[in-house]
Amino acid sequence: MAELPEHLQKRAAEARAKASGVPADAPAPAAAVPAAAASGPGRDLDAESSRYGVPKPLLERAMYARARRDGVAAPILVGAGVASGQAAAAAPGPTAAAPAAPAASGPPPGVRTQRLLTVVKAGAIQGTTKEPADKVNVWPHLLAIEFVALLAMLAFLTLLSAFVDAPLLEFANFNEQPNPSKAPWYFLGLQELLAYFDPMVAGIIVPTFGMIALAVVPYVDRNPSTRPTDRKMAITIFTIFFIGAAVLTIFGSFFRGPGFNFTFPWRDGIFFDDLLTILE
C-alpha cells in the first residue's frame, strides 16, 4: 500500500496517543515496519508518468493488476498524488499480510475499468465515388429522341403526300368482285388461317388464345433482368409468335392467287386488288 500523507500520519498518531495514553512522539509499533517493508520500495507514479509519457491512472491500474497476479501487496506510492484509500497501510494490524487485502478487491475507488471490444477503421460517412448505373431518366434522354423522330416522320409524310397521289380504286361494284379478295395486310394472317381451319377456330379461338397467351407472359416470366442473355424464355416466346405471324402474313400476301389458291409469285405474279385491276 502507498504511504499516507504527513498530515494524516500526524493526525493518526495524535489520535492513537490520546486513546492509549502514549505520547505522540513515541516510535511507531514494530509491526508496522515489516508491513511496509513487505510491500517493497515506494513508487512515484507522477515521476514515472512524466518520464514515460503514460497517464498516471494506467500506471496505477497496471501496478494493482501485477500485484494481484503475483499474490503480493502493491508497492507503496510516494509523492503528492497518493491515493487516499491507502491509509490502511499505516494502521497497526495483527499480521503483515493485512495491507494486501485492498489489492484483491480491485482497482482503487474512482478508477474506471474498460474493455476494448473491436477496432473500427475510420472512413468517410458517404462515398465520394459514384457507382456506374445502366439507367437514364426518361426526360430528356428518351423523350427528346422520340420527339425528334416524330418531327422527322411528319416531315417525310408531308412531302410524300404532296408529290405522290394515293392509289385509289374505282367505286365498288357488287357485280364484279375482285379475285382474289384479300383483307388488309395486318389481317392476312387470320385470312390465311381460314384456309386451314374452321372459321370458328381461325377467327375466334386462335386469336383469343393468342392474346391471352401474350397477356400471361409477363406473369410467367418474372425475371427482372434487362440483359438479353438472361431473358431466354421471353425471347423464345416472342420469336415463335413473331415468326408465326410473319409466315402467315407472307403466305397470304404473295402465295395466294385467284380463288385464294396457292401459287408461286415468281411464276404467276403477285395478286393484289390494284394489280389485278391494272392487269384487266
For each residue, the residues with C-beta under 8 A, 3 or more apart:
1: 39 73 74 76 86 88 89 99 102
2: 42 74 75 76 77 78 82 83 86 89
3: 36 42 76 77 78 82 86 89 90
4: 8 9 12 82 86 87 89 90
5: 8 9 82
6: 9 10
7: 10 11
8: 4 5 11 12 87 90
9: 4 5 6 12 13 90
10: 6 7 13 14
11: 7 8 14 15
12: 4 8 9 15 16 87 90 91
13: 9 10 16 17 24 28
14: 10 11 17 18 24
15: 11 12 18 19
16: 12 13 19 20 22
17: 13 14 20 21 22 23 24 26
18: 14 15 21
19: 15 16
20: 16 17
21: 17 18
22: 16 17 26
23: 17 26
24: 13 14 17
25:
26: 17 22 23
27:
28: 13 32 33
29: 32 92
30: 33 34
31: 34 35 92 93 94 96
32: 28 29 35 36 90 92
33: 28 30 36 37
34: 30 31 37 38 96
35: 31 32 38 39 89 93 96 98 99
36: 3 32 33 39 76 89
37: 33 34
38: 34 35 73 96 97 99
39: 1 35 36 72 73 74 75 76 89 99
40: 72 73 75 76
41: 75 76
42: 2 3 75 76 77 78
43: 48 63 75 76 77 78
44: 47 48 77 78 79
45: 48 49 56 59 60 63 77 79 81
46: 49 50 56 79 80 81
47: 44 50 51 79
48: 43 44 45 51 52 54 59
49: 45 46 52 53 54 55 56 59
50: 46 47 53
51: 47 48
52: 48 49
53: 49 50
54: 48 49 58 59
55: 49 58 59
56: 45 46 49 59 60 81
57: 60 61 111
58: 54 55 61 62
59: 45 48 49 54 55 56 62 63
60: 45 56 57 63 64 77 83 107 108 111
61: 57 58 64 65 107 111 113
62: 58 59 65 66
63: 43 45 59 60 66 67 74 75
64: 60 61 67 68 74 103 106 107 108
65: 61 62 68 69
66: 62 63 69 70
67: 63 64 70 72 73 74 75 100 103
68: 64 65 71 103 104
69: 65 66
70: 66 67
71: 68 100
72: 39 40 67 100
73: 1 38 39 40 67 97 99 100 103
74: 1 2 39 63 64 67 100 102 103
75: 2 39 40 41 42 43 63 67
76: 1 2 3 36 39 40 41 42 43 86 89
77: 2 3 42 43 44 45 60 81 82 83 86
78: 2 3 42 43 44 82
79: 44 45 46 47 82
80: 46
81: 45 46 56 77
82: 2 3 4 5 77 78 79 86
83: 2 60 77 86 108
84: 87
85: 88 102 108 109
86: 1 2 3 4 76 77 82 83 89 102 108
87: 4 8 12 84 90 91
88: 1 85 91 98 99 102
89: 1 2 3 4 35 36 39 76 86 99
90: 3 4 8 9 12 32 87
91: 12 87 88
92: 29 31 32
93: 31 35 96 98 99
94: 31 98
95: 98
96: 31 34 35 38 93 99
97: 38 73 100
98: 35 88 93 94 95 101
99: 1 35 38 39 73 88 89 93 96 102
100: 67 71 72 73 74 97 103 104
101: 98 104 105
102: 1 74 85 86 88 99 105 108
103: 64 67 68 73 74 100
104: 68 100 101
105: 101 102
106: 64 113
107: 60 61 64 111 113
108: 60 64 83 85 86 102 111
109: 85
110:
111: 57 60 61 107 108
112:
113: 61 106 107
114:
115:
116: 119
117:
118:
119: 116
120:
121:
122:
123:
124: 127 128
125:
126:
127: 124 130
128: 124
129:
130: 127
131:
132:
133:
134: 226
135:
136: 141 142
137: 140 141 142
138: 141 142 143
139: 142 143 144
140: 137 143 144
141: 136 137 138 144 145
142: 136 137 138 139 145 146
143: 138 139 140 146 147
144: 139 140 141 147 148
145: 141 142 148 149
146: 142 143 149 150
147: 143 144 150 151
148: 144 145 151 152
149: 145 146 152 153
150: 146 147 153 154
151: 147 148 154 155
152: 148 149 155 156
153: 149 150 156 157
154: 150 151 157 158
155: 151 152 158 159
156: 152 153 159 160
157: 153 154 160 161
158: 154 155 161 162
159: 155 156 162 163
160: 156 157 163 164
161: 157 158 164 166
162: 158 159
163: 159 160
164: 160 161
165:
166: 161
167: 274
168:
169: 273 274 277
170: 173 277
171:
172:
173: 170 176
174: 177
175:
176: 173
177: 174 181
178: 181 273 276 277
179: 258 259 276
180: 256 257 258 259 260 271
181: 177 178 260 273
182: 188 191 252 253 256 260 271 272 273
183: 187 188 190 191 252
184: 187 188
185: 188 249 253
186: 189 249
187: 183 184 190 191
188: 182 183 184 185 191 192 248 249 252 253
189: 186 192 193 245 248 249 252
190: 183 187 193 194 202 203 206 207 248
191: 182 183 187 188 194 195 252 260
192: 188 189 195 196 248 249 251 252 256
193: 189 190 196 197 201 202 203 206 248
194: 190 191 197 199 202 203
195: 191 192 260
196: 192 193 202
197: 193 194 201 202 206
198: 201 202
199: 194 202 203
200: 203 204 205
201: 193 197 198 204 205 206
202: 190 193 194 196 197 198 199 205 206
203: 190 193 194 199 200 206 207
204: 200 201 207 208
205: 200 201 202 208 209
206: 190 193 197 201 202 203 209 210
207: 190 203 204 210 211
208: 204 205 211 212
209: 205 206 212 213
210: 206 207 213 214 241
211: 207 208 214 215
212: 208 209 215 216
213: 209 210 216 217 237 241
214: 210 211 217 241
215: 211 212 218
216: 212 213 219 220
217: 213 214 220 221 234 237
218: 215 221 222
219: 216 222
220: 216 217 233
221: 217 218 231 233 234 237
222: 218 219
223: 230 231 233 234
224:
225: 230 231
226: 134 230 231
227: 230 231
228: 231 235
229: 232
230: 223 225 226 227
231: 221 223 225 226 227 228 234 235
232: 229 235 236
233: 220 221 223 236 237
234: 217 221 223 231 237 238
235: 228 231 232 238 239
236: 232 233 239 240
237: 213 217 221 233 234 240 241
238: 234 235 241 242
239: 235 236 242 243
240: 236 237 243 244
241: 210 213 214 237 238 244 245
242: 238 239 245 246
243: 239 240 246 247
244: 240 241 247 248
245: 189 241 242 248 249
246: 242 243 249 250
247: 243 244 250 251
248: 188 189 190 192 193 244 245 251 252
249: 185 186 188 189 192 245 246 252 253
250: 246 247 253 254 255
251: 192 247 248 254 255 256
252: 182 183 188 189 191 192 248 249 255 256
253: 182 185 188 249 250 256 270
254: 250 251 265 270
255: 250 251 252 262 263 264 265
256: 180 182 192 251 252 253 260 261 262 263 271
257: 180 260 261 262 263 268 271
258: 179 180 261 271
259: 179 180
260: 180 181 182 191 195 256 257
261: 256 257 258
262: 255 256 257
263: 255 256 257 267 268 271
264: 255 267 268
265: 254 255 268 269 270
266:
267: 263 264
268: 257 263 264 265 271
269: 265 275
270: 253 254 265 275
271: 180 182 256 257 258 263 268 275 276
272: 182 275 276
273: 169 178 181 182 276 277
274: 167 169 277 278
275: 269 270 271 272 278 279
276: 178 179 271 272 273 279 280
277: 169 170 178 273 274 280
278: 274 275
279: 275 276
280: 276 277
